[in-house]
Amino acid sequence: MELESFPALSQPGVRHAFSTRSSVPLDRLEAELIESFSRAGFALDCSAQAEQTHGNQVASVSEPSAARVPGVDALATGVAGLTLIVRVADCGPVYFFDPVRRVIALAHSGRKGTEGNIVGRTIAHLGAAFGSRPGDLIVQLGPCIRPPHYEIDFAAEIARQARAAGVAHFHDGGTCTAANLDRYYSYRAEKGKTGRMWAALMLE
């Protein structure tokens, strides 16, 4: 397993990563994820994960939680050292960083979440809760499934939603999970029998 990073998020004061496919059996994957992210400097004993109901709800968090935050697919925080995590295997991990207000958010945007404009709702939440301005945000879409491996191009819709909300700094590496099974898990291509990648984001 490797941890990928994105140039747009390689900024002072924020740490991010996206895990790749592992060679370990699926029953050992969680342990390897914890070890890999901990080794990379993420505080997993001080972390929060969304329940990920394939909806469009967003919540702010200010302290770690052993249980997944119920009913939401996106989390936001202004607390340094609190790691946000979402789990994906085709859905889009969307990272948000406001270098002015020093806040972050992380969203799980699959087909249903994208249809519900979770990106726009996350941007609105950052504005309402922290005073973030869309033009200040750096927004990064990580690897996800794309046509022709999936009939819906939700990556393009995520980009459209971000720009419609006023984001000037949107980034997408264009990587398709289903087209790169040697490097990523794909729920669709592997018919559900697969692992998950983690996206992690933390203010330093």
Secondary structure as GFF3:
##gff-version 3
##sequence-region A 1 204
A	DSSP	beta_strand	3	4	.	.	.	ID=ss1
A	DSSP	three_ten_helix	7	9	.	.	.	ID=ss2
A	DSSP	beta_strand	14	19	.	.	.	ID=ss3
A	DSSP	three_ten_helix	26	28	.	.	.	ID=ss4
A	DSSP	alpha_helix	29	39	.	.	.	ID=ss5
A	DSSP	beta_strand	47	49	.	.	.	ID=ss6
A	DSSP	beta_strand	58	60	.	.	.	ID=ss7
A	DSSP	beta_strand	74	77	.	.	.	ID=ss8
A	DSSP	beta_strand	83	88	.	.	.	ID=ss9
A	DSSP	beta_strand	92	98	.	.	.	ID=ss10
A	DSSP	beta_strand	103	109	.	.	.	ID=ss11
A	DSSP	alpha_helix	111	115	.	.	.	ID=ss12
A	DSSP	alpha_helix	118	130	.	.	.	ID=ss13
A	DSSP	three_ten_helix	134	136	.	.	.	ID=ss14
A	DSSP	beta_strand	138	141	.	.	.	ID=ss15
A	DSSP	alpha_helix	154	164	.	.	.	ID=ss16
A	DSSP	beta_strand	169	172	.	.	.	ID=ss17
A	DSSP	beta_strand	197	203	.	.	.	ID=ss18
###
